Amino acid sequence: MSEPLLLGGIEAGGTKFLCAVADRDGSTLTETRIATTTPAETLGAASAFFNEAQRVHGRLSALSIGSFGPLSLNPLAPDHGCITSTPKPHWENVDLLGHFRRSIDVPMTLDTDVNCAAVGERLFGSGQGLDSFAYVTVGTGIGVGLLIGGVPHGGANHPEAGHIQVPRAAGDQDFAGICPFHGDCLEGLACGPAMRARWGVPAEQLPADHAAWTIEADYIAALCATLTYVVRPDRIILGGGVMQPAMYPRVRQALVAKLAGYDASMRAIDMDDYIAAPTAGASAGLTGALALAYRTVTRQWPMHWRTAEAFQTHKETVDA
């Protein structure tokens, strides 16, 4: 009989923390949703949840956290485990790992929310069977997660491709951008709040034929071109609230124009397959965090987890 495993996972977002405990087979035993308010309130409630779960179900084998950032992920850094220069009020320099290590004595890992979502896509969604791919979310911010050789890429720290500088789209020379650090970086020009600041209404209220979508597709295609040249992933998965269905053909068309016929291998790319929508469900980040907890203990991915339906069902129940 396999040794029992109890896995803790957190999807730490700017609006809410989703916390769950699952067993070896990926079945969710308990889950909760906690509003992201102050660090003391939110982290305290998360710790209380896991301590109560341990009282009921037994000691956790590992806990993994997928969080908004920026994060310090280099184990040698003095601020390792902290959220660093985030624009989220009150959360700058918050020591995530330190808090949970003080309250829950189990092995822990920390990664970005987009890397955890990428793990979820690898197990259950559009990244299945791929050795390397990029997961991009375009919403409140722009985040990029990379899986290379089947594992999340970190290097000295995690990628911040949402803050690259991109050429200005035609007709968008005057907008200053909203990034508090860079102004008109990619996120400052193309995230959801940037679209609202430029056009005066949320992106989802813009008509399908509005010029905003051509400009937005140009910026996202510029990111995809950069990822293609630098990483050459097997696929780029584009998610987030701004990526409405009509955006995908626009991005594909703009990307073909930006690659401009360079390199025979790039000319051979099937854009319908290369630029894809996520399919692992809204709980991909939480399932990815739980999978990272599994890998922390076993040193392998839980490829026997055959479905994400249990996670999605629990998430819908919590969100209701």
Disulfide bonds with the S-S distance in Angstrom:
none
